[in-house]
């Protein structure tokens, strides 16, 4: 017990006692968190499993706040102040402790889902929208606990929310549409974080995130495309990562009518091999295809289909193969009088 001259006397007790216990809880919390930060780095904890690490990480700051609130609450009981005086403070501290508990449960729930999603597959389905829904559900549960703690009847509140729900749904029609479209995209798993997609209109890029309102797509040049989830769900989208990770790179060119086709077919593997070497990729086993499209007034349109593991070098590979082919054709004596690039005509372009 502290000496009386250290305390500020009060007719009903001493207000300084809760302050002293709060400071003690703060010091204890800082000390415990410092110890836990060192414990997390121990090899034994690392080997035990990710669950223990998740719980320890989730306690950061929250543990100190809980000890401060708990110390203050205990100090109020020990202060000798009348219960009628400290009751509002006790209620506020209980609410604060419920908020801390809710935040801790939210961290653990979201962390467990993230770990499960990470273990499910190498490239995870977008987790943002599910994590947001988990957070909302946990906070709503905490709100119900707080209302019960404050002795607020939840039934009339729920009834009012139900009556006003229709008006809110009409006002937030676009937002709710994007929310449910995002849930549909995540549930069907047709698009995942890291997938390379081509959207309607020719825009293409890497899916970076699918949240509750929009899908973020990053182009190969680093720009960002924002697509509302409703638009994405209703669009025709080509996913280059499904069903396999192999991307087929198409190279189009037009040969002259007098071109030596067998000799051209002999030069194609050499051009592809040189392109793969420049990109430092393995060429062995690459099963490319040569497809002659048709015979028209401009020449013979040809399409090369080259498999590539990944999409990052797709445009670069197309450029290198086309450049190498042109150089090889120019070095061939009288075999190719001229090589024409595809150009527009009334009959259409080379497919």
C-alpha positions as CSV (number, residue, x, y, z in Angstrom):
1,X,0.0,0.0,0.0
2,X,1.4,3.4,-1.0
3,X,1.9,6.0,1.8
4,X,-1.1,8.3,2.3
5,X,0.8,11.5,1.4
6,X,1.5,10.1,-2.1
7,X,-2.2,9.9,-2.7
8,X,-4.8,12.5,-3.6
9,X,-7.5,12.0,-0.9
10,X,-11.1,11.7,-2.0
11,X,-14.2,11.5,0.3
12,X,-14.9,8.1,-1.1
13,X,-11.4,6.8,-1.7
14,X,-8.2,7.6,-3.7
15,X,-8.2,8.2,-7.4
16,X,-4.4,7.9,-7.7
17,X,-4.6,4.1,-7.0
18,X,-6.1,3.3,-10.5
19,X,-3.5,5.4,-12.1
20,X,-0.7,3.6,-10.3
21,X,-2.1,0.2,-11.4
22,X,-2.5,1.5,-15.0
23,X,1.2,2.5,-15.1
24,X,2.1,-0.9,-13.6
25,X,0.0,-2.6,-16.3
26,X,1.8,-0.6,-19.0
27,X,5.2,-1.5,-17.7
28,X,4.2,-5.2,-17.4
29,X,2.8,-5.2,-20.9
30,X,5.9,-3.6,-22.4
31,X,8.1,-6.1,-20.6
32,X,6.0,-9.1,-21.6
33,X,5.8,-8.0,-25.3
34,X,9.6,-7.6,-25.3
35,X,10.0,-11.1,-23.9
36,X,7.5,-12.5,-26.5
37,X,9.3,-10.8,-29.3
38,X,12.4,-12.7,-28.3
39,X,10.5,-15.9,-27.8
40,X,9.1,-15.7,-31.4
41,X,12.7,-15.8,-32.7
42,X,13.6,-19.0,-30.9
43,X,14.1,-22.1,-33.2
44,X,11.8,-24.1,-30.9
45,X,8.9,-21.8,-31.6
46,X,9.6,-21.7,-35.3
47,X,9.6,-25.4,-35.5
48,X,6.4,-25.8,-33.4
49,X,4.2,-24.4,-36.2
50,X,2.7,-21.3,-37.6
51,X,-0.3,-21.3,-35.2
52,X,1.8,-20.4,-32.2
53,X,3.7,-17.7,-34.2
54,X,0.3,-16.3,-35.4
55,X,-1.0,-16.1,-31.8
56,X,2.1,-14.4,-30.6
57,X,2.0,-11.9,-33.4
58,X,-1.7,-11.2,-32.8
59,X,-0.9,-10.2,-29.2
60,X,1.3,-7.3,-30.2
61,X,0.2,-4.0,-28.6
62,X,-3.2,-5.6,-27.7
63,X,-1.7,-7.4,-24.7
64,X,-0.2,-4.1,-23.4
65,X,-3.5,-2.3,-23.8
66,X,-5.4,-5.1,-22.1
67,X,-3.0,-5.1,-19.1
68,X,-3.4,-1.3,-18.8
69,X,-7.2,-1.6,-18.9
70,X,-7.2,-4.5,-16.5
71,X,-4.8,-2.7,-14.1
72,X,-7.0,0.4,-14.2
73,X,-10.1,-1.7,-13.5
74,X,-8.5,-3.5,-10.6
75,X,-7.2,-0.2,-9.2
76,X,-10.8,1.1,-9.2
77,X,-11.9,-1.8,-7.1
78,X,-9.0,-1.3,-4.7
79,X,-9.4,2.5,-4.5
80,X,-12.2,2.4,-2.0
81,X,-14.3,4.8,-4.2
82,X,-18.0,4.2,-4.1
83,X,-19.3,1.8,-6.7
84,X,-21.9,4.3,-7.9
85,X,-19.0,6.7,-8.7
86,X,-16.8,4.2,-10.5
87,X,-19.5,2.3,-12.3
88,X,-19.4,4.4,-15.6
89,X,-15.6,4.0,-15.7
90,X,-15.9,0.2,-15.1
91,X,-18.4,0.0,-18.0
92,X,-16.1,1.9,-20.3
93,X,-13.1,-0.3,-19.4
94,X,-15.2,-3.4,-20.0
95,X,-16.2,-2.1,-23.4
96,X,-12.5,-1.3,-24.1
97,X,-11.5,-4.9,-23.1
98,X,-14.2,-6.3,-25.4
99,X,-12.8,-4.2,-28.3
100,X,-9.3,-5.6,-27.6
101,X,-10.6,-9.1,-27.5
102,X,-12.5,-8.6,-30.8
103,X,-9.3,-7.2,-32.4
104,X,-7.4,-10.2,-31.2
105,X,-10.0,-12.7,-32.6
106,X,-10.1,-10.8,-35.9
107,X,-6.3,-11.1,-36.2
108,X,-6.3,-14.8,-35.5
109,X,-9.2,-15.5,-37.8
110,X,-7.8,-13.6,-40.7
111,X,-4.4,-15.1,-40.1
112,X,-5.7,-18.7,-40.0
113,X,-7.6,-18.1,-43.3
114,X,-4.5,-16.6,-44.9
115,X,-2.4,-19.6,-43.8
116,X,-5.0,-22.1,-45.0
117,X,-5.3,-20.3,-48.4
118,X,-1.5,-20.2,-48.7
119,X,-1.2,-24.0,-48.1
120,X,-4.0,-24.8,-50.5
121,X,-2.1,-23.7,-53.6
122,X,1.0,-22.0,-54.7
123,X,-0.7,-18.9,-56.1
124,X,-3.5,-18.1,-53.8
125,X,-6.9,-17.0,-54.8
126,X,-7.5,-13.4,-54.0
127,X,-8.0,-13.3,-50.2
128,X,-8.8,-9.6,-49.7
129,X,-12.5,-9.9,-50.1
130,X,-12.8,-12.9,-47.8
131,X,-10.6,-11.3,-45.2
132,X,-12.7,-8.2,-45.3
133,X,-15.9,-10.3,-44.7
134,X,-14.2,-12.2,-41.9
135,X,-13.2,-8.9,-40.3
136,X,-16.8,-7.5,-40.6
137,X,-18.3,-10.6,-39.1
138,X,-15.9,-10.6,-36.1
139,X,-16.5,-6.9,-35.5
140,X,-20.2,-7.3,-35.7
141,X,-20.0,-10.1,-33.1
142,X,-18.0,-7.7,-30.9
143,X,-20.6,-5.0,-31.4
144,X,-23.3,-7.4,-30.2
145,X,-21.3,-8.2,-27.1
146,X,-20.8,-4.5,-26.4
147,X,-24.5,-3.8,-26.8
148,X,-25.3,-6.6,-24.4
149,X,-22.8,-5.3,-22.0
150,X,-24.4,-1.8,-22.1
151,X,-27.8,-3.6,-21.6
152,X,-29.1,-2.4,-24.9
153,X,-31.9,-4.6,-26.3
154,X,-30.6,-5.9,-29.6
155,X,-34.0,-7.1,-31.0
156,X,-35.4,-3.6,-31.8
157,X,-32.1,-2.6,-33.4
158,X,-32.1,-5.7,-35.6
159,X,-35.8,-5.0,-36.5
160,X,-34.9,-1.5,-37.5
161,X,-32.0,-2.7,-39.5
162,X,-34.2,-5.2,-41.3
163,X,-36.8,-2.5,-42.2
164,X,-34.1,-0.1,-43.4
165,X,-32.2,-2.8,-45.1
166,X,-34.3,-2.5,-48.3
167,X,-33.6,1.2,-48.6
168,X,-29.9,0.7,-48.0
169,X,-29.8,-2.1,-50.6
170,X,-31.4,0.1,-53.2
171,X,-29.1,3.0,-52.4
172,X,-26.0,0.7,-52.5
173,X,-27.1,-1.4,-55.5
174,X,-23.9,-0.9,-57.4
175,X,-21.7,-1.5,-54.4
176,X,-23.6,-4.7,-53.4
177,X,-23.5,-5.9,-57.0
178,X,-19.7,-5.5,-57.0
179,X,-19.5,-7.3,-53.7
180,X,-21.4,-10.3,-54.8
181,X,-19.7,-10.4,-58.1
182,X,-16.3,-10.4,-56.3
183,X,-17.5,-13.3,-54.1
184,X,-18.6,-15.2,-57.2
185,X,-15.2,-14.6,-58.9
186,X,-13.4,-15.8,-55.8
187,X,-15.7,-18.8,-55.3
188,X,-15.4,-20.1,-58.9
189,X,-11.6,-19.6,-58.8
190,X,-11.4,-18.7,-62.5
191,X,-9.1,-15.9,-61.7
192,X,-6.4,-15.9,-59.1
193,X,-3.8,-13.4,-57.9
194,X,-0.9,-13.6,-60.3
195,X,-2.9,-14.8,-63.3
196,X,-2.2,-13.1,-66.6
197,X,-5.4,-12.2,-68.3
198,X,-6.6,-10.4,-71.4
199,X,-9.7,-8.3,-71.0
200,X,-12.3,-7.3,-73.6
201,X,-10.9,-4.5,-75.7
202,X,-7.4,-6.0,-75.7
203,X,-6.2,-4.8,-72.3
204,X,-4.0,-7.4,-70.6
205,X,-2.1,-7.7,-67.4
206,X,-1.6,-9.5,-64.1
207,X,-4.3,-9.7,-61.5
208,X,-3.0,-8.2,-58.3
209,X,-6.0,-8.2,-56.1
210,X,-9.8,-8.8,-56.0
211,X,-11.4,-6.8,-53.3
212,X,-15.0,-6.1,-52.3
213,X,-15.5,-3.5,-55.1
214,X,-12.9,-3.7,-57.9
215,X,-10.3,-6.0,-59.4
216,X,-6.8,-4.5,-59.8
217,X,-4.9,-5.6,-62.9
218,X,-1.3,-4.5,-63.5
219,X,0.0,-4.2,-67.0
220,X,3.4,-5.4,-68.1
221,X,4.5,-1.8,-68.3
222,X,3.6,-1.3,-64.6
223,X,0.3,0.7,-65.1
224,X,-2.8,-0.2,-63.2
225,X,-6.2,-1.1,-64.6
226,X,-9.2,-0.9,-62.3
227,X,-12.1,-3.1,-63.3
228,X,-15.4,-3.2,-61.4
229,X,-16.2,-6.7,-60.3
230,X,-19.5,-6.6,-62.1
231,X,-17.8,-5.7,-65.4
232,X,-15.3,-8.5,-64.9
233,X,-17.9,-11.1,-64.1
234,X,-19.9,-10.1,-67.3
235,X,-16.9,-9.8,-69.6
236,X,-15.1,-12.4,-71.8
237,X,-11.7,-12.8,-70.2
238,X,-8.8,-15.0,-71.5
239,X,-6.8,-16.4,-68.6
240,X,-3.3,-17.4,-69.8
241,X,-2.6,-19.4,-66.6
242,X,-5.6,-21.8,-66.8
243,X,-5.8,-24.7,-67.3
244,X,-1.9,-24.8,-67.5
245,X,0.8,-22.3,-66.9
246,X,2.0,-22.5,-70.5
247,X,1.4,-19.4,-72.7
248,X,1.4,-19.8,-76.4
249,X,3.1,-16.9,-78.1
250,X,1.8,-16.1,-81.6
251,X,4.1,-14.5,-84.2
252,X,2.5,-13.4,-87.5
253,X,4.3,-12.5,-90.7
254,X,3.6,-12.7,-94.4
255,X,5.9,-14.5,-96.9
256,X,6.2,-13.7,-100.5
257,X,4.4,-16.0,-103.0
258,X,7.8,-17.2,-104.3
259,X,9.1,-18.1,-100.8
260,X,10.9,-21.4,-100.4
261,X,8.6,-22.9,-97.7
262,X,10.8,-25.9,-96.8
263,X,13.8,-23.7,-96.3
264,X,11.7,-21.2,-94.2
265,X,10.6,-24.1,-92.0
266,X,14.3,-25.0,-91.4
267,X,15.1,-21.4,-90.4
268,X,12.2,-21.1,-87.9
269,X,13.8,-23.4,-85.2
270,X,17.1,-21.5,-85.4
271,X,15.3,-18.2,-84.9
272,X,13.4,-19.5,-81.9
273,X,16.4,-21.1,-80.4
274,X,18.4,-17.8,-80.6
275,X,15.5,-16.0,-79.1
276,X,15.4,-18.4,-76.2
277,X,19.1,-18.1,-75.7
278,X,18.9,-14.3,-75.5
279,X,16.2,-14.7,-72.9
280,X,18.3,-17.3,-71.0
281,X,15.5,-19.9,-71.3
282,X,15.8,-23.6,-72.0
283,X,15.0,-24.4,-75.6
284,X,15.1,-28.2,-75.5
285,X,11.7,-29.8,-75.9
286,X,9.9,-26.7,-77.2
287,X,7.2,-28.0,-79.5
288,X,6.4,-25.0,-81.7
289,X,4.0,-25.0,-84.6
290,X,3.9,-23.4,-88.0
291,X,0.5,-22.7,-89.6
292,X,0.0,-21.3,-93.1
293,X,-3.2,-19.2,-93.0
294,X,-4.2,-18.8,-96.6
295,X,-3.0,-17.5,-100.0
296,X,-4.0,-14.0,-100.8
297,X,-2.9,-11.1,-103.0
298,X,-0.2,-9.9,-100.5
299,X,1.5,-13.3,-100.0
300,X,1.3,-16.2,-97.7
301,X,0.3,-15.3,-94.1
302,X,2.1,-17.5,-91.6
303,X,1.5,-17.9,-87.8
304,X,4.0,-19.3,-85.5
305,X,2.9,-20.8,-82.1
306,X,5.6,-21.0,-79.5
307,X,5.0,-22.4,-76.0
308,X,6.4,-20.4,-73.2
309,X,6.4,-21.2,-69.5
310,X,5.2,-17.9,-68.1
311,X,4.0,-14.6,-69.5
312,X,6.5,-12.0,-68.5
313,X,8.7,-12.6,-71.5
314,X,5.8,-13.1,-74.0
315,X,6.1,-9.8,-75.9
316,X,9.9,-9.9,-75.7
317,X,10.0,-13.4,-77.2
318,X,7.6,-12.4,-80.0
319,X,9.9,-9.4,-80.8
320,X,13.1,-11.6,-80.8
321,X,11.7,-14.4,-82.9
322,X,10.4,-11.9,-85.5
323,X,13.6,-10.0,-85.6
324,X,15.7,-13.2,-85.9
325,X,13.5,-14.5,-88.7
326,X,13.9,-11.3,-90.7
327,X,17.7,-11.3,-90.3
328,X,17.9,-15.0,-91.3
329,X,15.7,-14.4,-94.3
330,X,17.8,-11.4,-95.4
331,X,20.9,-13.6,-95.3
332,X,19.4,-16.3,-97.5
333,X,20.5,-15.9,-101.2
334,X,17.6,-15.6,-103.6
335,X,15.4,-17.8,-101.5
336,X,13.1,-15.0,-100.4
337,X,12.8,-12.1,-102.9
338,X,10.9,-10.1,-100.3
339,X,9.1,-10.5,-97.0
340,X,6.0,-8.4,-96.4
341,X,4.7,-7.4,-93.0
342,X,0.9,-8.0,-92.4
343,X,-1.1,-5.0,-93.5
344,X,-4.8,-4.1,-93.6
345,X,-6.8,-4.8,-96.7
346,X,-10.4,-5.1,-97.8
347,X,-10.1,-8.8,-97.4
348,X,-8.9,-8.6,-93.7
349,X,-5.6,-9.0,-92.0
350,X,-3.5,-12.1,-91.3
351,X,-5.0,-14.0,-88.4
